[in-house]
Amino acid sequence: MSESLSRIAIVGAGIAGLTTALALLQRGFDVDVFEQSEILNEVGAGLQLSPNGVKVLMELGLSDQVAAIACAAAGKEVRLWNTGQTWKLFDLGQDSIDRFGAPYWTVHRGDLHRVLLDACRERAASRLHTGRRCIGVTQHDGGVDLHFASGVARYAAVVAADGVHSQVRQALFGAEQASFTGLIAWRSTIPIAELPAELQRPVGVNWVGPGAHVITYPLRRGELLNFVGIVEKQTWSVESWTSHGTREDCARDFRGWHPLVQILTGAVEAPLQWALLSRPPLERYAVGNVCLIGDAAHPTLPFLAQGAVMALEDSLLLARCLEKCRAPQDAFRRFEELRLQRTAAIVRGSSENAKRFHHPELADQTRAAAYVDREWQPDLVRRRYDWLFDYDPRTIEI
Ligand SMILES: Cc1cc2nc3c(=O)[nH]c(=O)nc-3n(C[C@H](O)[C@H](O)[C@H](O)COP(=O)(O)OP(=O)(O)OC[C@H]3O[C@@H](n4cnc5c(N)ncnc54)[C@H](O)[C@@H]3O)c2cc1C
């Protein structure tokens, strides 16, 4: 590694920031991570980690730690919102390992974050700086200045992993606010033992319906069921992008749905409401020696379950580019070449799934089943998902 590349700052200690720190430390880089929160504990609920993301955790030597807090569902199903009619989406379990070279895991976001954080603390505890909100970046010949309320720190390069409201993105590309997509997400976890046997099966389910859908899957070794209910809404009147809602409001959004969905909405505790946001796609992720990754670069609707997975892919590939190229800006150029097209295709595919999951034909008793038959034909499903899961950020040529 050349001397000029040795000091790298990462803004944000979410999944993208911590994974990048670990991948860079693994390659001998000198890394500082700056996180705005004083205390690092992740909110949110479940995350599905498809094999393309799990391969990154394997490369970092964390597969045992994540396996210990994960759940490997046997497969995924599509179910009709009112009748409960069921279709296989795809098999997982051993099939995922055989076909894609890694398991498909579901985890609690807080559990995954804890594994990443523990590994960072073990490998470079003094390099994690909490309560440090980045308020701007400026570039000059000698590198990049990171600005904080308390002063300025100078680095050879900066990786911005500061999420959908990224300050660094604004500094690089202008102060455009993320916009509301017209979709909100209810998120909660339910102790599985409290649910009827049919909801305890080790499968992930996409309940599809007109204007809304529900995703469930087991997590934390099968102790919890993750519940996500996505609903179309005209407006978002709360000031924050996340807020606590009530079980009654959540249940109201799924009135008339199958009795099993009613059981789920009756069981959620203090569900969180998230406004789903989007930004127009970028044509670049880097300017000079500063590069965006994760949600800061390509926020997406979660309907291919690839937001955190893309963050994992970005992290390893960016570290590999920095290892290979002499100058940060060359590394970032190569990173863009590798990532722009794939991440844009994932963001597009996720939006297409929103239309598919909420299609008006699902309201029509006589046409709904035929619509699902048509939209989730096995060869279409393979075309939609195999290219995602097959990807291996460990072996992509840099
Ligand atoms: C309902 C829902 C379901 C989802 N399901 C899945 C799924 O199943 N699978 C999947 O792969 N993805 C899923 N996602 C997407 C996933 O949660 C995100 O894509 C992922 O968490 C992005 O990680 P990140 O590290 O880029 O950003 P974040 O997790 O947003 O982390 C950003 C970090 O930067 C810090 N920060 C922000 N600004 C500053 C600053 N100025 N200075 C210092 N620190 C700062 C923040 O405090 C935070 O710690 C889902 C999302 C939603 C909403």
The ligand as an SDF file (V2000), in Angstrom:
LIG
                    3D

 53 58  0  0  0  0  0  0  0  0999 V2000
  -38.5670   -1.3810    5.9090 C   0  0  0  0  0  0  0  0  0  0  0  0
  -37.1770   -1.6710    5.4780 C   0  0  0  0  0  0  0  0  0  0  0  0
  -36.7720   -2.9940    5.2830 C   0  0  0  0  0  0  0  0  0  0  0  0
  -35.4790   -3.2770    4.8470 C   0  0  0  0  0  0  0  0  0  0  0  0
  -35.1290   -4.5790    4.6390 N   0  0  0  0  0  0  0  0  0  0  0  0
  -33.9060   -4.8690    4.1370 C   0  0  0  0  0  0  0  0  0  0  0  0
  -33.5130   -6.2120    3.9110 C   0  0  0  0  0  0  0  0  0  0  0  0
  -34.2760   -7.1420    4.1900 O   0  0  0  0  0  0  0  0  0  0  0  0
  -32.2790   -6.4600    3.3890 N   0  0  0  0  0  0  0  0  0  0  0  0
  -31.4060   -5.4530    3.0770 C   0  0  0  0  0  0  0  0  0  0  0  0
  -30.3160   -5.7350    2.5760 O   0  0  0  0  0  0  0  0  0  0  0  0
  -31.7430   -4.1480    3.3000 N   0  0  0  0  0  0  0  0  0  0  0  0
  -32.9610   -3.8470    3.8230 C   0  0  0  0  0  0  0  0  0  0  0  0
  -33.2960   -2.5340    4.0870 N   0  0  0  0  0  0  0  0  0  0  0  0
  -32.3430   -1.4620    3.7250 C   0  0  0  0  0  0  0  0  0  0  0  0
  -31.2380   -1.2790    4.7450 C   0  0  0  0  0  0  0  0  0  0  0  0
  -31.7780   -1.0920    6.0340 O   0  0  0  0  0  0  0  0  0  0  0  0
  -30.3640   -0.0740    4.3630 C   0  0  0  0  0  0  0  0  0  0  0  0
  -30.1010   -0.0920    2.9840 O   0  0  0  0  0  0  0  0  0  0  0  0
  -29.0260   -0.1300    5.0950 C   0  0  0  0  0  0  0  0  0  0  0  0
  -29.2380   -0.1520    6.4850 O   0  0  0  0  0  0  0  0  0  0  0  0
  -28.1470    1.0660    4.7200 C   0  0  0  0  0  0  0  0  0  0  0  0
  -26.9810    1.0330    5.5010 O   0  0  0  0  0  0  0  0  0  0  0  0
  -25.9960    2.2830    5.5180 P   0  0  0  0  0  0  0  0  0  0  0  0
  -24.8910    1.8800    6.4450 O   0  0  0  0  0  0  0  0  0  0  0  0
  -25.6700    2.7090    4.1290 O   0  0  0  0  0  0  0  0  0  0  0  0
  -26.8280    3.4850    6.1400 O   0  0  0  0  0  0  0  0  0  0  0  0
  -27.4320    3.7110    7.6660 P   0  0  0  0  0  0  0  0  0  0  0  0
  -27.8020    2.3780    8.2010 O   0  0  0  0  0  0  0  0  0  0  0  0
  -28.4330    4.7420    7.4980 O   0  0  0  0  0  0  0  0  0  0  0  0
  -26.1600    4.2140    8.4640 O   0  0  0  0  0  0  0  0  0  0  0  0
  -25.6890    5.5510    8.3640 C   0  0  0  0  0  0  0  0  0  0  0  0
  -24.8970    5.8690    9.6290 C   0  0  0  0  0  0  0  0  0  0  0  0
  -24.2810    7.1510    9.4550 O   0  0  0  0  0  0  0  0  0  0  0  0
  -24.5090    7.9550   10.5990 C   0  0  0  0  0  0  0  0  0  0  0  0
  -24.4820    9.3490   10.1430 N   0  0  0  0  0  0  0  0  0  0  0  0
  -25.4000    9.9850    9.3850 C   0  0  0  0  0  0  0  0  0  0  0  0
  -25.0260   11.2500    9.1460 N   0  0  0  0  0  0  0  0  0  0  0  0
  -23.8230   11.4080    9.7490 C   0  0  0  0  0  0  0  0  0  0  0  0
  -22.9150   12.5070    9.8450 C   0  0  0  0  0  0  0  0  0  0  0  0
  -23.1860   13.6720    9.2420 N   0  0  0  0  0  0  0  0  0  0  0  0
  -21.7570   12.3490   10.5440 N   0  0  0  0  0  0  0  0  0  0  0  0
  -21.4780   11.1460   11.1600 C   0  0  0  0  0  0  0  0  0  0  0  0
  -22.3210   10.0950   11.1160 N   0  0  0  0  0  0  0  0  0  0  0  0
  -23.4690   10.2130   10.3990 C   0  0  0  0  0  0  0  0  0  0  0  0
  -25.8780    7.4940   11.0990 C   0  0  0  0  0  0  0  0  0  0  0  0
  -26.0930    7.8390   12.4620 O   0  0  0  0  0  0  0  0  0  0  0  0
  -25.7750    5.9800   10.8700 C   0  0  0  0  0  0  0  0  0  0  0  0
  -25.1590    5.3260   11.9590 O   0  0  0  0  0  0  0  0  0  0  0  0
  -34.5660   -2.2160    4.5820 C   0  0  0  0  0  0  0  0  0  0  0  0
  -34.9530   -0.8920    4.8020 C   0  0  0  0  0  0  0  0  0  0  0  0
  -36.2380   -0.6170    5.2600 C   0  0  0  0  0  0  0  0  0  0  0  0
  -36.6400    0.8020    5.4990 C   0  0  0  0  0  0  0  0  0  0  0  0
  1  2  1  0
  2  3  1  0
  2 52  2  0
  3  4  2  0
  4  5  1  0
  4 50  1  0
  5  6  2  0
  6  7  1  0
  6 13  1  0
  7  8  2  0
  7  9  1  0
  9 10  1  0
 10 11  2  0
 10 12  1  0
 12 13  2  0
 13 14  1  0
 14 15  1  0
 14 50  1  0
 15 16  1  0
 16 17  1  0
 16 18  1  0
 18 19  1  0
 18 20  1  0
 20 21  1  0
 20 22  1  0
 22 23  1  0
 23 24  1  0
 24 25  2  0
 24 26  1  0
 24 27  1  0
 27 28  1  0
 28 29  2  0
 28 30  1  0
 28 31  1  0
 31 32  1  0
 32 33  1  0
 33 34  1  0
 33 48  1  0
 34 35  1  0
 35 36  1  0
 35 46  1  0
 36 37  1  0
 36 45  1  0
 37 38  2  0
 38 39  1  0
 39 40  1  0
 39 45  2  0
 40 41  1  0
 40 42  2  0
 42 43  1  0
 43 44  2  0
 44 45  1  0
 46 47  1  0
 46 48  1  0
 48 49  1  0
 50 51  2  0
 51 52  1  0
 52 53  1  0
M  END
$$$$
